[in-house]
Amino acid sequence: MSPEDLNEISDFLSSTAQDFILNQISSKEIDDLDIKSEVSYNQELDVDLSIDLKVDELCVYDEDIVNKALDFTFKALESFLDDNYRE
């Protein structure tokens, strides 16, 4: 995989996770959303994705949303890889 491919995968991960969270919590209630993705390839694809979410103290939300966003994003990544990189 080329560096451009790895960047595309990283961008996909970040935008998918962000979209998932923003569909669950209003952006007005989010104080900070930091999504970091590191993607490398050496014989196999290695993906590290972390999400740090801070919301307004009055916000009512599913406290497991970060784990759900990670699960959703990794499942979406499988389809993305199938459609774009696997034969």
C-alpha positions as CSV (number, residue, x, y, z in Angstrom):
1,M,0.0,0.0,0.0
2,S,1.2,3.5,-0.8
3,P,1.4,6.4,1.7
4,E,-1.6,7.9,-0.2
5,D,-3.6,4.7,0.5
6,L,-2.7,4.8,4.1
7,N,-3.7,8.4,4.4
8,E,-7.0,7.6,2.7
9,I,-7.7,4.9,5.2
10,S,-6.8,7.1,8.1
11,D,-9.1,9.9,6.8
12,F,-11.9,7.3,6.4
13,L,-11.5,6.1,9.9
14,S,-11.5,9.6,11.4
15,S,-14.5,10.8,9.4
16,T,-16.5,7.7,10.0
17,A,-15.9,7.8,13.8
18,Q,-16.7,11.6,13.9
19,D,-19.9,11.1,11.8
20,F,-21.1,8.3,14.1
21,I,-20.6,10.4,17.3
22,L,-22.2,13.6,15.7
23,N,-25.2,11.5,14.8
24,Q,-25.6,10.6,18.4
25,I,-24.7,13.8,20.2
26,S,-25.3,17.4,19.1
27,S,-22.1,19.3,18.3
28,K,-23.3,22.0,20.6
29,E,-23.0,19.6,23.5
30,I,-19.5,18.4,22.6
31,D,-16.7,20.3,24.4
32,D,-13.9,18.4,22.8
33,L,-13.7,15.5,20.3
34,D,-10.2,14.2,19.5
35,I,-9.9,11.3,17.0
36,K,-6.5,9.9,16.2
37,S,-5.8,7.2,13.7
38,E,-2.5,5.7,12.9
39,V,-2.3,3.3,9.9
40,S,0.7,1.4,8.8
41,Y,1.4,-1.5,6.5
42,N,4.2,-4.1,6.8
43,Q,2.9,-7.4,5.4
44,E,-0.5,-6.6,7.0
45,L,-2.5,-3.5,7.8
46,D,-2.0,-2.2,11.3
47,V,-4.6,0.3,12.5
48,D,-4.7,2.2,15.8
49,L,-7.7,4.4,16.4
50,S,-8.4,6.4,19.6
51,I,-11.3,8.7,20.5
52,D,-11.3,11.2,23.3
53,L,-14.7,12.7,23.9
54,K,-15.6,15.4,26.4
55,V,-19.2,16.6,26.5
56,D,-21.0,19.4,28.4
57,E,-21.7,18.3,32.0
58,L,-25.4,18.6,31.4
59,C,-25.4,16.5,28.3
60,V,-27.3,13.2,28.6
61,Y,-25.7,10.6,26.3
62,D,-24.8,6.9,26.1
63,E,-21.6,6.6,28.1
64,D,-20.5,3.7,25.9
65,I,-20.7,5.8,22.7
66,V,-16.9,5.8,22.2
67,N,-16.8,2.0,22.2
68,K,-19.8,1.9,19.9
69,A,-18.1,4.4,17.6
70,L,-14.9,2.3,17.5
71,D,-16.9,-0.9,16.8
72,F,-18.9,0.8,14.0
73,T,-15.8,2.3,12.5
74,F,-13.9,-0.9,12.4
75,K,-16.8,-2.7,10.8
76,A,-17.1,0.0,8.2
77,L,-13.4,-0.2,7.6
78,E,-13.8,-3.9,6.6
79,S,-16.3,-2.9,3.9
80,F,-14.2,0.1,2.8
81,L,-11.2,-2.2,2.4
82,D,-13.2,-4.8,0.5
83,D,-14.5,-2.2,-1.9
84,N,-11.3,-0.4,-2.5
85,Y,-8.2,-2.6,-1.8
86,R,-9.1,-6.3,-1.7
87,E,-9.5,-8.4,-4.8
